[in-house]
Structure formats: structure tokens, C-alpha cells
């Protein structure tokens, strides 16, 4: 393997001091996949003390486990001493770490064969004792050695297998996949911290097709342990005579995630939970309508499935789940806002005031995400690419976007801050600070939303003078 110049220079420091160094981990895997490596991890027979002695700038990031971070020519490189591990009583950290003599021993402790390949930084030779390179070529995820032993060492490893399958579009080896369902392994999975699950969940949601990882989590019962609310949507049918949906709610949610932009985690997570409240809201309404196939005026009974207020229930459930998964509050608020607002039904007959109210309610800064969310929702209805040219829904969405641009260019007042009067002006008129003052300001904003020409001091103060205070 061709070694980058900086890594050659990095290795020369080890070599000049009598040590060996190898590139290991995800960077090696990415090179074999013809992807650009993002982080460099190096394994060496030098101890952490040796590394701190031979390099100038070293941070002891995991000293007790033999790991330090070297700052070398503006690059951060994680360096770990060859080691073996034993005992994982907490399901995460090894109870005992011993330094190993060879790179082969070090590779034997790693999770999957594709991550157990090393490249000698001296000459580029590849050390691959478990045929990880072959598994990469086969696009296969397989544990190093016995899958039960590997998974019982760390409960996160099974979830990492599901994540890699989604992220890399690999298949999981049959014996490896089967072991995830083992009862003892399931208990080990449940023992991991919620933060560790959340990090893997995020990576699944950022993968090319999140539905792959989500379905695998459902199949292996990982969803039961961490997001059981989603399973309530399974077999919740939503298609009636209108033929709007091809899938039950759960599969619609999976595919809606696929339709969201890969770089917008908030949109994809909103897509995953936007209809999670449908089972609670579902009602079947029966009604008699004229039978179009008969000419005698007879009627037939049809069933209409409704989900009134499901966006409200979905936002409430999403908030509970995201709080439990310990997402940041600002992120949770944004996702829940998108879910609450996703049922907007724009029509060309909306007045400009109605458009302004929509902007205020959703927040101008959230509109692009809301547009992307709407496209993801449409994609998820049939798991098909949205035709941006020949769709009435898309046509209306583009029309709404155009009208919003015009309104924003006209600098219409859409918040209390943009009003031509403020609280001090009202106090000067003799209105006391408090609830009444806030009510009056909100009324003035409502007036300006209806008629933007009123947003001048004279008109607004005139309105206040006429009010029954």
C-alpha cells in the first residue's frame, strides 16, 4: 500500500528510536474501499511513555489503555501500544489490558475482520491474519473469531455491525448476525449507555439508506430495547380507496428517512418520528357514496382512514424519545417543530396574510428544512424518487416558496421586534407594564400581518387609542 508522505515522516520517528508502527482501523478499511480516510490510528510496540518521550506534543487521551494522541505537523494521530484485553465486566471496558509483542496479537482483539488489518508504515506491507481484505471485497461483516465471545466483550459491537451494514452497504455474515439474537447478547446490548447507542443511531441515520439499519434493528430486537414506540406503528395500515400510501406506518417512516438529505440529521430524525402518533390517532370512518359502476343511483359503503391530530401526538412522542436518548434540547425543539408543522396544506388561494402567519408559525429559519421534510414524506409514501417536474404537490410547494421569497423581500413585519412601536411607546401612552401590554403588542402584530402598510408609528398608535383598554 502506498504510504502518504506525512505518515512516512511520522514513522521515521518511531524507526529512528527502534520501534515499529502500523496504520490500523477504519482508515485501512476506507483505503481498501477507495474512500478518503478521515482519521489516522496507529498501533506500535512503543509504550505510551516511549511515545511521549520521542514526540514533542503528546496528549495522554487514554493512557490507562495504552493510547495517546500525537500532534504531528498539524495532524492529530491516535497512537496505541500493541495490546491484548481480557474481562469486560461492564460490557464496555476491558478489566485488564496487557501489552502484546506483535501486531498480530493486537489485531486479534478487534471487533470485525474488516477492522483487523494493519499496514506497516515502513514499507506498506499489509498484515491481514483474518482475511479482512477478502471480507471487504465480499462486502461482508464478520467478527474476529467467535461472534458470541466478541459480542459478550462489548454490547455495542452488535449495534456497530448493524451500523456498518447500513453505512457501508455490507451484508452481515450469517453466524455473526444470528448471534445478535442470542439472549445473553441481548442483555449485553441492553447494558450499554444510552449515549453510546445514540452515537451509533445517529450514524445509521446519516447513512445512505437509514432504512437498512432501521430494519436490521427491528429484526434483531434492538428497537425493542431502545425505541419500542416505533414498533407500535408496525402493521398500522393507512391506505384506503384514495391509495395515497403503499406501506404501513412503520415502513413509511423508514423510507421517509431515506428520502431526507443525508447531511440533515434533524430532517431525517423528524422523518422517522413524524407519524409515530398515527396508531393513537387512527380512526376508520364508514360512509355511503354513489356507486360509479352502477347507473341506478345505488350507493356503496366505503371506509376512510383518518389520523386527525397525529402530528401533535407524534411531536409529543418524539420529544419523549429524544429526551430519553439525550439529544441536545435545541435539536429536540427543532425536530418537534418540524413534526408539528409537517401537515401544512398550502393552496394557491391562501392570502398573503395566511402565508405570513405560516412563516411566523414555522419560523423562517426552518422553512428549507420543512421543504426537505415534505419531499422526504412524499418519497416515503411509495419508496420512489420524487418527480420534481410532474407533481401537483411539488408545484404547490414551489409556488409557496416563491411567495415567501417575495414577502421576505418586502420586509414584512413577522415578529414583535419588527413592529414600528415597542413597549416603551405604549408605556408613554399610559399603559402599565404587564400582561395587558403584551396582549396589545400581539394585537398590533396581528393587524400588521393582515395589512403590512399599517406598520408605522402613527397608524399603530392610532389603533391603540381606539382600543377598549
Residue pairs with C-beta under 8 A, 6 or more apart in sequence:
1 31
1 119
1 124
1 125
1 126
2 124
3 11
3 23
3 119
3 121
3 124
6 72
6 73
6 75
7 23
7 40
7 121
8 121
9 72
9 73
10 21
10 42
10 70
10 72
10 77
10 121
11 21
11 121
11 122
13 54
13 55
14 20
14 21
14 44
14 46
14 54
14 121
15 21
15 122
17 46
17 50
17 54
19 44
19 45
19 46
19 50
19 54
20 44
20 45
20 103
20 120
20 122
21 42
21 43
21 44
21 46
21 79
21 121
21 122
22 42
22 43
22 44
22 103
22 118
22 119
22 120
22 121
22 127
23 40
23 41
23 42
23 118
23 119
23 121
24 41
24 42
24 43
24 106
24 107
24 117
24 118
24 119
25 39
25 41
25 115
26 37
26 38
26 39
26 41
26 115
27 37
27 38
27 39
27 40
27 41
28 117
28 118
28 119
29 114
29 115
29 117
29 132
29 136
30 36
30 37
30 38
31 37
31 119
32 117
32 133
32 136
32 137
33 136
33 168
39 78
40 75
40 77
40 78
41 77
41 78
41 79
41 80
42 77
42 78
42 79
42 80
42 121
43 79
43 80
43 81
43 82
43 103
43 106
43 118
44 51
44 79
44 80
44 81
44 82
45 81
45 82
45 101
46 54
46 79
46 81
47 66
47 81
47 99
48 60
48 63
48 66
48 67
48 68
48 81
51 58
51 68
51 70
51 79
51 81
52 58
52 60
52 68
55 70
55 72
57 70
57 71
57 72
58 68
58 69
58 70
58 71
59 68
59 69
59 71
60 68
61 67
61 68
61 69
61 78
62 68
62 80
64 97
65 80
65 83
65 93
65 94
65 97
66 80
66 81
66 83
66 97
66 99
67 78
67 79
67 80
67 81
68 78
68 79
69 76
69 77
69 78
69 79
70 76
70 77
70 78
70 79
81 99
82 99
82 100
82 101
82 102
82 103
82 105
82 106
83 97
83 98
83 99
83 100
83 106
83 109
84 97
84 98
84 99
84 100
84 105
84 106
84 108
84 109
85 94
85 96
85 97
85 98
85 109
85 153
86 94
86 95
86 96
86 98
87 94
87 95
87 96
88 94
88 95
88 152
88 153
88 154
89 95
90 191
91 154
91 155
91 188
91 191
91 192
92 154
92 155
92 156
92 192
92 193
92 196
94 153
100 106
103 118
103 127
104 127
104 129
106 118
107 116
107 117
107 118
107 127
107 129
107 130
107 144
108 116
108 129
108 144
108 145
109 144
110 116
110 144
111 143
111 144
111 150
111 154
111 157
111 160
112 132
112 135
112 141
112 142
112 143
112 144
112 160
112 161
112 164
113 130
113 131
113 132
113 135
113 142
113 143
113 144
114 132
114 135
114 136
114 140
114 141
114 142
114 164
114 170
115 132
116 128
116 129
116 130
116 132
116 144
117 126
117 127
117 128
117 132
117 133
118 126
118 127
118 128
119 125
119 126
119 127
120 126
120 127
126 133
130 144
130 145
135 141
135 142
135 173
139 168
139 169
139 170
139 171
140 170
140 171
140 172
140 173
141 161
141 164
141 165
141 168
141 170
141 171
141 172
141 173
141 176
142 172
142 173
142 175
142 176
143 150
143 151
143 157
143 161
143 173
143 176
143 179
144 150
147 173
147 175
147 176
147 178
147 179
148 179
148 182
148 184
148 185
150 157
151 157
151 158
151 179
151 180
151 182
151 185
151 188
152 184
152 185
152 188
154 188
155 185
155 188
155 189
155 190
155 191
155 192
156 189
156 192
156 196
156 197
156 200
158 179
158 180
158 185
158 189
158 220
158 222
159 189
159 192
159 197
159 200
159 217
159 222
160 200
161 172
161 176
161 177
161 180
162 172
162 180
162 200
162 204
162 213
162 216
162 217
162 220
162 222
163 200
163 203
163 204
163 207
163 213
164 170
165 171
165 172
165 212
165 213
165 216
166 204
166 207
166 208
166 209
166 210
166 212
166 213
166 214
166 216
167 203
167 204
167 206
167 207
167 208
167 213
169 208
169 209
169 212
172 216
177 220
179 185
180 186
180 189
180 220
180 222
181 220
181 221
186 221
186 225
189 222
189 225
190 225
194 226
194 324
194 325
194 326
195 326
197 226
197 325
198 325
198 326
198 327
201 226
201 325
202 265
204 210
204 213
204 214
204 217
205 257
205 265
205 268
205 269
205 272
206 262
206 263
206 265
206 268
207 213
207 262
208 262
209 258
210 254
210 257
210 258
210 268
210 272
211 254
211 255
211 257
211 258
214 223
214 254
214 257
214 272
215 254
216 222
217 223
217 226
218 230
218 231
218 234
218 250
223 230
223 231
224 231
226 325
227 321
227 325
229 276
229 317
229 320
229 321
230 250
230 253
230 272
230 276
231 250
232 276
232 279
233 248
233 249
233 250
233 253
233 275
233 276
233 278
233 279
234 248
234 249
234 250
235 248
235 250
236 248
236 249
236 250
236 278
236 279
236 282
237 248
237 305
238 244
238 245
238 248
238 249
238 252
238 278
238 282
238 305
238 307
239 245
239 246
239 305
240 302
240 303
240 304
240 305
241 302
241 303
241 304
242 304
244 381
245 252
245 381
245 382
246 381
246 382
246 383
247 255
247 380
247 381
247 383
249 275
249 276
249 278
249 279
252 275
252 380
252 381
253 271
253 272
253 273
253 274
253 275
253 276
253 380
254 272
254 380
255 379
255 380
255 383
256 271
256 272
256 274
256 376
256 377
256 379
256 380
257 268
257 271
257 272
257 376
257 380
258 376
258 379
258 380
258 383
259 271
259 375
259 376
259 377
259 378
259 379
259 380
259 386
260 267
260 268
260 270
260 271
260 372
260 373
260 376
261 267
261 268
261 372
262 268
264 369
264 372
266 331
266 334
266 335
266 338
266 369
267 338
267 369
267 372
267 373
267 376
268 376
269 318
269 322
269 335
270 318
270 335
270 338
270 339
270 342
270 369
270 373
271 373
271 376
271 377
271 380
273 314
273 317
273 318
273 321
273 335
273 339
274 311
274 314
274 318
274 338
274 339
274 342
274 373
274 377
275 307
275 310
275 314
276 313
276 314
276 317
276 318
277 307
277 309
277 310
277 311
277 312
277 313
277 314
277 315
277 316
277 317
278 307
278 310
278 313
278 314
280 310
280 313
281 306
281 307
281 308
281 309
281 310
281 313
282 305
282 306
282 307
282 310
283 305
283 306
283 307
283 308
284 303
284 304
284 305
284 306
285 303
285 304
285 305
285 306
286 301
286 302
286 303
286 304
287 301
287 302
287 304
288 299
288 300
288 301
288 302
289 299
289 300
289 302
290 297
290 298
290 299
290 300
291 298
291 299
291 300
311 339
311 340
311 341
311 342
311 343
312 340
314 339
315 336
315 339
315 340
318 332
318 335
318 336
318 339
319 332
319 336
322 331
322 332
322 335
322 336
323 332
327 335
334 366
334 369
337 362
337 363
337 366
338 366
338 369
338 370
338 373
341 361
341 362
341 366
341 370
342 370
342 373
342 374
342 377
344 358
344 362
344 370
346 358
346 396
346 397
346 399
346 400
347 396
348 396
348 399
350 358
350 400
350 403
352 403
352 407
353 449
353 450
353 451
355 400
355 403
355 404
355 407
356 407
356 412
356 414
356 449
357 449
359 367
359 404
359 407
359 408
359 414
360 414
360 415
360 449
362 370
364 404
364 408
364 414
367 401
367 404
371 397
371 401
374 393
374 397
375 386
375 394
375 397
378 386
378 391
378 393
378 394
379 385
379 386
386 394
387 394
388 394
410 452
411 418
412 448
412 449
412 452
412 455
413 419
413 420
413 445
413 448
413 449
413 452
413 455
414 449
415 445
416 422
416 441
416 442
416 445
418 455
419 441
419 444
419 445
419 448
419 455
419 460
420 455
420 456
420 457
420 460
421 441
421 444
421 457
421 460
421 461
421 464
422 441
423 433
423 437
423 441
425 457
425 461
426 437
426 440
426 441
426 464
427 433
427 437
429 461
429 464
429 465
431 437
431 440
431 464
431 469
436 469
440 464
440 467
440 469
443 463
443 467
444 460
444 463
444 464
447 454
447 460
447 463
448 454
448 455
448 460
453 459
454 460
454 463
